[in-house]
């Protein structure tokens, strides 16, 4: 995949995360005992913005590009794991797989640390 293609793919995934986050927020507002959906919504909405920011910073070369894009991809995968597990628990009363939400949460933490490292890592040619 080309550099521009990867940027566009991540932006498209962030858009899908944002849309899913809004849909889950609406569902949580209209269903009884839907706190899982509210948490899933928050994770998707918050990290959709983080993906956009990481892509923009990488594209502008403010941060080390490869680490920044890896962090953005980590945000996508981790938020999907976390939100997917909570949503499945709400609607199907089962887990995505054992420890899916904690795995997603741990990957989110690691992705934030990778983004911090991308800001501190020396960029080539600068």
C-alpha atoms as one frame of an Amber mdcrd trajectory, in Angstrom:
protein
   0.000   0.000   0.000   1.285   3.455  -0.811   1.882   6.095   1.825  -1.151
   8.098   0.676  -3.267   4.963   0.492  -2.430   4.098   4.086  -3.289   7.625
   5.216  -6.649   7.464   3.400  -7.409   3.985   4.761  -6.783   5.129   8.325
  -8.940   8.225   7.826 -11.728   6.035   6.398 -11.449   3.687   9.389 -11.618
   6.695  11.726 -14.794   7.782   9.945 -16.305   4.328  10.423 -15.291   4.396
  14.092 -16.939   7.789  14.523 -20.159   6.632  12.854 -20.276   3.474  14.976
 -19.581   5.539  18.083 -22.525   7.841  17.395 -24.795   4.875  16.651 -23.792
   3.190  19.913 -24.338   6.441  21.826 -27.861   6.643  20.418 -28.523   2.996
  21.252 -27.253   3.465  24.796 -29.568   6.437  25.278 -32.644   4.441  24.276
 -32.018   1.053  25.862 -32.282   0.157  29.519 -29.080  -0.950  31.231 -26.848
  -0.077  28.265 -23.787   1.247  30.089 -21.598  -1.114  28.039 -22.742   0.617
  24.869 -21.949   4.042  26.321 -18.406   2.877  27.135 -18.008   1.339  23.684
 -19.252   4.563  22.099 -16.785   6.688  24.064 -13.838   4.501  23.107 -14.734
   4.642  19.418 -15.426   8.376  19.307 -12.370   9.364  21.311  -9.975   7.147
  19.401 -11.412   8.069  15.993 -10.148  11.582  16.731  -6.823  10.174  17.917
  -6.419   8.266  14.635  -7.055  11.451  12.648  -4.562  13.386  14.753  -1.873
  10.703  14.464  -2.299  10.511  10.685  -2.118  14.295  10.356   0.984  14.510
  12.553   2.657  11.707  10.601   1.721  13.237   7.239   3.097  16.610   8.330
   6.205  14.825   9.638   5.784  16.334  13.085   6.253  12.840  14.497   8.231
   9.831  13.285   5.963   8.552  10.510   6.186   4.769  10.931   5.675   4.838
  14.690   2.859   7.369  14.381   1.036   5.275  11.788   1.580   2.134  13.872
   0.010   3.967  16.825  -2.948   5.001  14.634  -3.441   1.415  13.474  -3.181
   0.289  17.088  -5.942   2.735  18.032  -8.184   1.267  15.307  -7.598  -2.367
  16.235  -7.734  -1.791  19.979 -10.889   0.331  19.944 -12.564  -2.247  17.703
 -11.645  -5.031  20.128 -12.803  -3.069  23.160 -16.039  -1.744  21.637 -16.779
  -4.952  19.773 -16.506  -7.013  22.926 -18.753  -4.689  24.943 -21.318  -4.489
  22.139 -21.406  -8.256  21.707 -21.823  -8.684  25.461 -24.761  -6.254  25.366
 -26.607  -7.835  22.446 -25.506 -11.490  22.386 -24.620 -11.948  26.069 -21.254
 -13.413  25.139 -17.709 -12.190  24.683 -15.866 -11.655  21.425 -13.160 -13.893
  22.891 -11.772 -14.286  26.420 -10.084 -11.079  27.581 -10.986  -9.160  24.383
 -11.865  -5.872  26.131  -8.798  -5.916  28.415  -6.624  -6.798  25.413  -8.070
  -3.837  23.540  -7.529  -1.574  26.550  -3.924  -2.693  26.928  -3.298  -2.139
  23.213  -4.784   1.368  23.544  -2.325   2.172  26.322   0.561   0.823  24.230
  -0.605   2.799  21.201  -0.641   6.033  23.226   2.891   5.277  24.417   3.942
   4.571  20.824   2.517   7.942  19.790   4.562   9.593  22.535   7.649   7.745
  21.317   6.914   8.852  17.752   7.063  12.457  18.951  10.369  11.921  20.705
  12.076   9.691  18.109  14.439  11.617  15.847  13.057  11.995  12.338  15.290
  11.349   9.342  16.531  14.418   7.550  15.639  16.815  10.369
